[in-house]
C-alpha cells in the first residue's frame, strides 16, 4: 500500500479535485457554469491534497477569511470542499489533511479555523464546536403581517445584483462590527457566495433579488436578499437569504415588504439570528413560526493565546484557565487571562492553580459570545475549581448581540 502524502493541489489538478468532490457528495455532474463557479472558488482557496502516488484521494480547501470577533476581526481559515475518496475512508486521510491545515494556519498567522459541517459527528474530534446558532422562520402570508413596531416609511428600491455590493456593502460592513462570526466580503465573495448568477441549488428558484430601504441619493438603512419560487396554481414562496437593518423600524419595513409580495403565501427565512427582533415585534406569533434551530458556523481556536487577545471583553476579569487540546497539544496548558476595563486582554502561561479546566471545544463555544461557561459547567463539560469563576468568564465574554453567521462556504 503506497503511503499518502499531503501537498498543495496545483491548478492543473482542479478538475480532478472537483470530480472527487462530486463523487464524495453523490452529486451529478453540474452544468458548465456551476462547475466554472466551483473551479473559480477553488482557485481562490489554499488547497490541500492527499495523494497516493499521483492519485488524488483527498481534498481540503480553505478560504483566507477575515472573521468578525467581539471588538474586531481575526484571520480565519474557512474550510470547505472537504472530500475523501470512498476507497480511502478510515485510513486517516482526513486527519492528515487537518494536520497539514494546522501547520499552514500557524505559518500564515491564522488563529481561527471555521467550517459548515455536512456531518456533525465528524468535526468535534478535531476541536471544532458550533459558535453561532440560527433559526429558520416561516411566515404565513395568507393575511397581512401584524407588526407591533411601526415600519420605517422611507422608500423601497430594487437594486440589480451586479450593482448591489456598491450600494449595500457599507451597511453589511457596519453590521458585522456588531456581531461576531461574520465574514468580510470583497467583490469576489459578493459575486460567488452572496449574489451568484448560478449557485447549483434549486433550479426553480429565481435569481437573487435585492431590495433596499432609504432616501433617494442616501446610503440605504436596510436591505434584504431573497429569491422566489412559484407554482402553476399561483401560490409561491419567498426565500429570504439575508436581511440587514439599521433599526427595528427598518427591519419591520423589510418584513412588511417581503410578506406582501403578490402570489406568495409563505415567506421562509433560513439562518436568522436567535435574537432577531422579528420574533418580538410580530403581532401574531402563530403567523411567524420557528421551524428549526440549528448550529451554524463551527469554529476552532487554532492559537488559543492569539484568539483570546484578539477579541475585546465586556468587563474586567482575571482567571487561570487550564486548557486541554488533544489535537493541538501546543495549545494545552494553563493560561492567565487578564482583561482590563478597556476590554483588552493579556494571556500568559502560568503555573498557578486553575480556576477552570476547559477543553478547546468548550472555550470555542463561548468565544464569540454564544454559549456561557456556566451552562457548560452545569453540563459537566467544564470543571470549576474556584466558585463563581465560570460566571465571571461568562460575563466577560458576553456581547451586546449574539454572534450570527449567514455566509455558507
Secondary structure by P-SEA (a helix, b strand, c coil): cbbbbbbbbcccaaaaaaaaaaaaaccccccaaaaaaaaaaaaacccccccccccccbbbbbcccccccccbbbbbbccccccccccccccaaaaaaaaaaaaaaaaacccccccccccccccccccccccbbbbbbbbbccccccccccccccbbbbbcccccccccaaaaaaaaaaccbbbbbcaaaaaccccccccccccccccbbbbbbccccccccccccbbbbbccccbbbbbbcccccccaaaaaaaaaaaaacccccbbbbcccccccccccccccccccccccccccbbbbcccaaaaaaaccccbbbbbbbbcccccccccbbbbbbbbcccccbbbbbbcccccccccaaaaaacccccccaaaaaaaccccccccaaaaaaaaaacccccccccccc
